[in-house]
Amino acid sequence: QVQLVESGGGLVQAGGSLRLSCAASGRTFSSAWFRQAPGKEREFVAAISGRNTYYADSVKGRFTISRDNAKNTLYLQMNSLKPEDTAVYYCAADSSVYYSSSYYSGSAYDSWGQGTQVTVSS
């Protein structure tokens, strides 16, 4: 396992942008972002697994996941934000698995951050 620390959350108006960062204490492989809105279950947002990126249908075309391996940092660029994007965003990573076909499942990751709040006002 590695330690993950998210940053970059905040309050933004609908249509605005935010970039989330997730700094890892060591090298990570398959990585993802999840989110949890009040009263709802945690849901998959985006993942990098192997050489591929994956997105939930609800964010496809608006969010971009990327990684800087030299800095051990995962990013989530969020554009055209909507009020329904309001949630606590969590990064997740696996310290040994390069590719997982279960990238959309929280069970595919052995490390989690503490979460960062994103609030989108209408």
C-alpha positions in Angstrom: 0.0 0.0 0.0 0.9 3.7 -0.5 -0.3 6.9 1.1 -2.5 9.0 -1.1 -3.3 12.7 -0.5 -5.9 14.5 -2.6 -6.1 18.2 -3.1 -7.8 20.7 -5.5 -11.4 20.4 -4.4 -13.5 23.5 -3.7 -16.6 25.5 -4.6 -17.2 26.3 -8.3 -20.2 27.6 -10.3 -21.8 25.3 -12.9 -19.9 25.3 -16.1 -16.6 25.9 -14.3 -13.5 23.8 -14.0 -11.4 22.2 -11.3 -8.3 20.0 -11.3 -7.9 17.5 -8.6 -4.5 16.1 -7.6 -3.6 12.9 -5.8 0.0 12.7 -4.5 1.2 9.2 -3.7 4.0 8.3 -1.3 5.4 5.7 -3.8 4.9 4.2 -7.2 1.4 3.2 -8.2 0.0 1.3 -11.1 -3.7 1.0 -11.8 -5.3 4.2 -10.4 -8.7 5.7 -10.3 -11.1 8.4 -9.1 -14.3 7.6 -7.3 -16.9 10.0 -5.8 -19.6 9.8 -3.2 -22.5 12.3 -3.0 -24.6 12.7 0.1 -27.0 9.8 0.6 -25.6 7.9 -2.4 -23.2 5.0 -2.8 -19.7 5.6 -4.0 -19.4 5.5 -7.7 -16.6 5.1 -10.3 -15.5 8.2 -12.1 -12.4 7.5 -14.1 -9.4 5.1 -14.2 -6.0 4.6 -15.7 -5.3 0.8 -16.0 -2.6 -0.5 -18.2 -2.3 1.8 -21.1 -5.9 2.7 -21.2 -8.2 5.3 -19.6 -11.8 4.7 -18.7 -14.6 7.0 -17.8 -18.1 6.7 -16.4 -20.7 7.7 -18.9 -21.8 10.7 -16.8 -18.4 12.4 -17.0 -17.2 11.2 -20.5 -16.2 14.2 -22.6 -16.0 16.5 -19.6 -13.4 14.9 -17.3 -9.8 13.8 -18.1 -7.7 11.5 -15.9 -3.9 11.7 -16.3 -0.8 10.8 -14.3 2.7 12.1 -13.9 4.8 9.1 -13.0 7.9 11.2 -12.2 5.9 13.0 -9.5 3.8 9.9 -8.5 0.7 12.1 -8.9 -2.7 11.4 -10.4 -4.9 14.2 -11.8 -8.5 14.7 -12.7 -9.3 17.7 -14.8 -13.0 18.4 -14.5 -14.6 20.8 -17.0 -18.2 21.9 -17.7 -19.0 21.0 -14.1 -22.7 20.4 -13.2 -24.4 20.5 -9.8 -24.8 16.7 -10.0 -21.0 16.5 -9.9 -21.1 17.6 -6.3 -19.5 14.9 -4.1 -16.5 13.9 -2.1 -13.9 12.7 -4.6 -11.5 9.9 -3.7 -8.4 8.7 -5.5 -7.5 5.0 -5.4 -4.5 3.2 -6.5 -2.9 -0.2 -6.6 0.7 -0.6 -5.6 1.4 -3.7 -7.7 -1.2 -4.3 -10.3 -0.5 -2.7 -13.7 -3.9 -3.6 -15.3 -7.2 -4.7 -13.8 -10.3 -5.5 -15.8 -12.2 -4.5 -12.7 -10.9 -1.0 -12.8 -14.5 0.3 -12.0 -14.6 -1.5 -8.7 -13.2 -0.3 -5.5 -12.0 -3.8 -4.7 -9.4 -3.4 -7.4 -7.3 -0.9 -5.4 -5.4 -1.4 -2.2 -4.8 2.3 -1.3 -7.3 5.2 -0.9 -7.0 8.9 -0.2 -9.0 10.7 2.5 -11.2 12.5 -0.1 -11.7 16.1 -1.2 -15.0 18.0 -1.4 -16.2 19.3 -4.8 -19.3 21.5 -4.7 -20.8 22.9 -7.9 -23.4 25.6 -7.4 -26.2 26.2 -9.9 
